């Protein structure tokens, strides 16, 4: 396929910058514009990059094949994805697992109404991990699946911290419980509560006059993010945050421990070790932008998830090349 896919980016934080870099690694893609809620005139423009205010997005209908949405799941994407899905084919990384069904319905309605296609909730979890959970459950129906994240920085949870009133800046580390992991890899199949698998460590820079205890309570009791985990909140200075917590490593793995045939024990594992969480997530979004474009070219409409998209659609290679080189 020689068609150049014209891409827009909505949001230019860590994930948006990662998408910008990933597009440069894909010769079949071209960045048209980056859309931001900030004043475009105040942004330092990289060479060859055009910024627009998000309110100007509708002026690009017909000029962008896929809009990649890079806002946060807490408040940005529930509003932005349906709005933009009515105008463009979209890809996003909405990652609040408990709310994905209602998010899907909202985006599906908007995309169908606008005659567009939207890939929701991709990245690595949800996304690549979701695919592996489905695959191994289908292969080993008698078994138990476990997902572990970290140790590393969660972008979604860090974003949720920063939106708590009184918080100036913050970062959250997801830390798996190693003893539990070792037992599963040895063949154990325990029934685990959410808080038995991970803990969440939050490092927060509070605004000068903020009530720190109120901030701590708001974080540890936040539904869908922290309420179901053993969560610590440590208050630090801006200088400490920049010196000790500026990196964005992450990773994790999906394990399925099952039995087949005559009770043979089978363990399947898929894992990631990431030096930059946003750059890797961005790379997944860009691959799914290619799939979204191809599906839309075939006339498909509405919201899709990774479960609906053939793997071959992610690759710039032809089906014949894939059969010859990778099968």
C-alpha positions in Angstrom: 0.0 0.0 0.0 1.6 3.3 -1.1 -1.0 5.6 0.2 0.3 8.2 2.7 -1.9 8.4 5.8 -2.5 11.9 6.9 -2.5 12.1 10.7 -3.5 14.7 13.3 -2.6 14.7 17.0 -4.9 16.0 19.6 -3.0 16.9 22.8 0.7 17.5 23.1 1.8 16.2 26.4 4.1 13.2 26.9 1.9 10.9 24.8 1.4 13.5 22.1 5.1 14.1 21.8 5.6 10.3 21.6 3.1 10.1 18.8 4.9 12.9 16.9 8.2 10.9 17.2 6.5 7.6 16.2 5.0 9.1 13.1 8.5 10.0 11.9 9.4 6.3 12.1 6.6 5.3 9.8 7.2 6.4 6.2 3.6 5.8 5.2 2.4 8.5 7.5 2.4 12.3 7.4 1.7 14.7 10.3 -0.8 17.4 9.2 -1.3 19.3 12.4 -1.2 19.1 16.2 -4.2 20.4 18.1 -4.0 21.8 21.6 -6.1 23.6 24.1 -3.2 25.9 24.8 -2.4 29.0 22.8 -0.5 27.7 19.7 1.5 30.9 19.5 3.0 30.2 22.9 4.3 26.7 22.0 7.8 26.1 20.8 7.3 24.7 17.4 9.5 21.9 16.2 10.7 22.3 12.6 8.0 21.5 10.1 5.2 21.1 12.7 1.9 23.1 12.5 0.0 23.8 15.7 -3.7 24.7 15.8 -6.1 25.4 18.7 -8.4 22.4 19.3 -11.4 24.6 18.4 -10.1 24.8 14.8 -10.3 21.0 14.3 -13.5 21.1 12.2 -11.6 23.1 9.6 -9.5 20.0 8.9 -12.4 17.6 8.1 -11.4 15.9 4.9 -7.7 16.8 5.3 -6.9 14.3 8.1 -7.3 10.6 7.7 -6.9 9.6 11.4 -6.8 11.8 14.5 -4.8 10.3 17.3 -6.1 11.5 20.7 -3.5 11.9 23.4 -5.5 13.4 26.3 -6.0 11.8 29.7 -8.6 9.2 30.5 -9.9 10.9 33.7 -11.5 13.9 32.1 -10.2 14.6 28.5 -11.1 11.5 26.5 -14.6 11.0 27.7 -15.4 14.4 26.3 -13.0 14.7 23.4 -13.3 11.3 21.8 -17.0 11.5 21.0 -16.7 15.1 19.8 -13.8 14.3 17.4 -15.1 10.9 16.4 -18.0 12.6 14.8 -15.6 14.4 12.5 -12.6 12.1 12.0 -11.5 8.5 12.2 -9.8 8.4 15.6 -7.6 6.3 17.8 -7.3 6.8 21.6 -5.8 5.1 24.7 -8.8 5.4 27.1 -7.6 3.1 30.0 -10.2 3.3 32.8 -11.1 -0.4 32.5 -14.3 -0.3 34.5 -15.7 2.4 32.2 -14.7 1.0 28.8 -18.2 -0.4 28.0 -20.0 2.9 28.5 -17.1 4.8 26.7 -17.5 2.4 23.8 -21.2 3.1 23.5 -20.7 6.9 23.6 -17.9 6.8 20.9 -19.8 4.2 18.8 -22.8 6.5 18.6 -20.7 9.5 17.6 -18.7 7.7 15.0 -21.7 6.0 13.4 -23.5 9.4 13.3 -20.5 11.0 11.6 -19.8 8.0 9.3 -16.4 7.5 10.9 -14.4 4.7 12.5 -12.9 5.0 16.0 -10.4 2.6 17.7 -10.8 3.0 21.4 -8.7 1.9 24.4 -5.5 0.8 22.7 -1.9 1.0 23.9 -0.5 -1.9 26.0 -3.1 -2.2 28.7 -5.8 -2.0 27.6 -4.5 -3.0 24.2 -1.7 -5.6 23.7 -2.4 -7.1 27.1 -6.1 -7.4 26.3 -5.2 -9.3 23.2 -3.0 -11.7 25.1 -5.7 -12.3 27.8 -8.2 -13.2 25.1 -5.8 -15.4 23.2 -4.6 -17.4 26.2 -8.1 -17.8 27.6 -9.2 -19.2 24.3 -6.2 -21.6 24.1 -6.3 -22.6 27.8 -10.0 -22.5 28.8 -9.2 -24.3 32.0 -7.0 -21.9 33.8 -6.5 -18.7 35.6 -5.3 -15.4 34.2 -3.2 -12.8 36.0 -2.1 -9.3 34.9 0.7 -7.4 36.7 1.8 -3.9 35.9 5.1 -2.3 36.8 7.2 -1.5 38.5 6.9 1.8 36.7 5.0 5.0 36.2 1.4 4.9 35.2 0.4 7.8 33.0 -3.3 7.5 33.6 -2.9 7.3 37.4 -0.4 10.1 37.5 -2.8 12.2 35.5 -5.6 11.4 37.9 -3.4 12.6 40.9 -2.6 15.9 39.2 -6.3 16.6 38.8 -6.9 16.4 42.6 -7.5 20.0 44.0 -4.4 21.3 45.7 -2.0 19.1 43.7 0.7 21.1 41.8 2.4 18.0 40.4 2.7 14.3 41.0 3.6 10.9 39.8 2.4 7.4 40.6 4.3 4.1 40.6 2.6 0.8 40.2 4.5 -2.0 42.0 3.7 -5.7 41.7 4.0 -8.0 44.7 6.9 -10.2 43.7 6.2 -13.1 46.0 2.8 -13.6 44.4 4.4 -13.5 40.9 7.0 -16.1 41.9 4.3 -18.5 43.1 2.2 -18.2 39.9 5.3 -18.8 37.7 5.8 -21.9 39.8 2.3 -23.1 38.9 0.2 -21.8 41.7 -3.3 -20.6 40.8 -4.4 -18.4 43.8 -7.6 -16.4 43.9 -6.3 -12.9 44.4 -8.0 -9.7 45.5 -6.9 -6.5 43.7 -4.8 -5.2 46.5 -2.9 -8.5 46.9 -1.3 -8.1 43.4 -0.1 -4.5 43.5 0.6 -1.5 45.6 0.4 2.1 44.4 3.1 4.6 45.5 2.2 8.3 44.9 4.7 11.2 45.1 2.9 14.5 45.2 4.0 18.2 45.1 1.2 20.1 46.9 0.3 23.7 46.3 1.6 26.0 49.0 -1.6 26.5 50.9 -3.2 23.1 50.2 -4.5 20.8 52.9 -2.2 17.8 52.6 -4.5 15.4 54.5 -7.4 16.3 52.3 -5.2 15.6 49.2 -4.2 12.2 50.7 -7.8 11.3 51.4 -8.9 12.3 47.9 -6.2 10.1 46.3 -6.4 6.9 48.4 -10.3 6.9 48.1 -10.5 7.7 44.4 -12.7 5.0 42.7 -11.3 3.1 39.7 -7.8 4.4 40.4 -6.7 3.9 44.1 -9.5 2.8 46.3 -9.0 -0.9 45.7 -5.2 -0.8 46.4 -2.8 -0.3 49.2 -1.8 3.3 48.3 0.9 5.5 49.9 1.1 9.2 49.4 4.4 10.9 49.9 4.7 14.7 49.7 7.9 16.0 48.1 9.2 19.2 46.7 9.2 20.2 43.0 13.0 19.9 43.0 12.8 16.3 44.3 10.2 15.5 41.7 12.3 16.8 38.9 15.5 15.2 40.2 14.2 11.8 41.2 11.0 11.1 39.3 11.4 12.6 35.8 11.7 9.3 33.9 8.8 7.3 32.7 9.7 3.6 32.8 7.0 1.0 33.0 6.1 -2.5 32.0 4.3 -5.6 33.2 3.1 -9.0 32.0 0.1 -11.2 31.5 0.3 -14.8 32.8 -2.1 -17.6 32.2 -1.7 -20.8 34.2 -3.8 -23.6 32.9 -4.1 -27.3 32.2 -4.6 -29.2 29.0 -5.3 -32.7 27.9 -4.6 -35.1 30.8 -3.9 -32.3 33.3 -0.6 -31.2 31.8 0.3 -27.8 33.4 0.8 -25.0 30.9 2.0 -21.5 31.6 1.9 -18.7 29.0 3.4 -15.3 29.6 3.6 -12.0 27.6 5.7 -9.2 29.1 7.0 -5.8 28.4 9.9 -3.8 29.9 9.7 -0.2 28.8 12.2 2.6 29.3 9.6 5.1 28.1 5.9 4.3 28.7 4.5 7.2 26.7 6.8 6.5 23.7 5.8 2.8 23.6 2.1 3.6 24.0 2.4 6.2 21.3 4.0 3.6 19.0 1.0 1.3 19.5 -1.4 4.1 18.8 0.3 4.9 15.5 0.1 1.3 14.4 -3.6 1.2 15.2 -4.0 4.5 13.3 -2.9 2.5 10.2 -5.5 -0.1 11.0 -8.2 2.5 11.5 -7.4 4.0 8.1 -7.5 0.7 6.3 -10.8 -0.3 8.0 -12.4 3.0 7.1 -11.2 2.6 3.5 -13.1 -0.7 3.5 -16.3 1.1 4.6 -16.3 0.0 8.2 -17.8 2.5 10.7 -18.4 2.9 14.4 -16.2 2.1 17.4 -13.7 -0.8 17.4 -11.4 -2.4 19.9 -8.2 -4.4 19.5 -10.5 -7.5 19.5 -12.1 -6.4 16.2 -8.9 -5.7 14.2 -6.8 -8.3 12.3 -3.1 -8.1 13.2 -2.1 -7.8 9.6 -3.9 -4.4 9.5 -1.3 -2.9 11.9 1.6 -3.6 9.6 2.7 -1.5 6.6 3.6 -4.8 4.8 1.3 -6.5 2.4 -0.5 -9.8 3.3 1.9 -11.6 0.9 5.0 -10.1 2.6 3.6 -11.0 6.0 3.0 -14.6 5.0 6.5 -14.9 3.5 8.5 -13.1 6.3 6.6 -13.6 9.6 4.3 -16.6 9.4 
